Amino acid sequence: MLWQQGWIWAVAGLVLGVLEILIPGNILIGFAIGAMVVAILLWTGLGAGLTFALLLAVMAISALVAFIVLRRVIGIRAGQVKIVERDINDNK
């Protein structure tokens, strides 16, 4: 079937990666990494015979791990939170 082709998952990962660059926010990068993990599994033969649902589950788990790792590596830096003391709409 079509979802058993590694290049399909690789193209999906690349498209999600490009969309992450165009629409920043660290949302799509985890899904891009997950799709690339599935592509690598299929290319190495480890994912052969898996159903579409299992491939999606592998992608979801890989994306979750990628989100957690990226959050730790990139994450919120100390002192990044800005506290607003004066509202811009107050004319006092």
N, C-alpha and C positions, 0 to 999 in steps of 0.2 A: 504494500500500500504506500501511498504518498508520504505518510508521516514516518515511515521507516527509513526515509532517505535523509542522510546526515546533512546534505547540502541545504535542504529546506530549512532545517533548524538553524544552520549557520547563517543563512540569509536573513531569517527572522531575527537572530541575535544582532546581526550587523544593522538591520533597519532600526531595531530598538535602540542600539547604541548611537546611531546618527540622530534619532529623535531625541535622545537624552541631551545631545549637544545643542540641538535647536530649541528644545524646551527644557531648560535646566530646572533642577529641583531634586535630583537624586532619587527619582521615582523609577524610571525605566531601566536604569543601569543594572539593578538586581535581576530583572527579567531577562535582560540581554545576556548576563552572565549565566543564568539558568538555561537559556536556550543554547548557548555555546557548550555548556556541560553536556546537555543531551546530544548535541551534534558530535562531540568527542566520544561519548559512549557508543553512539551508533557507528562511527568510523572505526573504532577499535573492536567492534563486534560484541561488546559487553551488553549492548541494548537490543541486540537482535532477538526478535520473538516477543518483545514487550508490546502490550496493547497501547492504544492511544491514551487511555486513561492513566496507565502506569507511567508513560512518558511525560504526561502533564504533571503527574505527582512528583516525578523526579525533578522536573523543571521548577515546580513550586517549592520543593524542599531546598533545591540549590539556590533559588532566588532568596528564600528566607535566610539561609546561611550567609549569602552574599550581603544582604541588607545588614545583618548583625555585625559582620566583619567590617563592612564599610563604615558603619556607624561608630564602631570602636576606633577605626583608623582615622576617618575624616571627622566625624562627630561634631558636637558643639564644643567649641573651645572655651576655656575658662575666661570669664570676663566678656563674653560675647553678648550677653543679655543687656539690652539697653533699657534703663529705667527713665521714664518720662515724668518729669516733675511739673512741667508747665504745658498746658494744652495750647496748641497753636490757635484755637478758636477763642481763647480767653483774651479779652482786651483790657486787662486790668493794669 
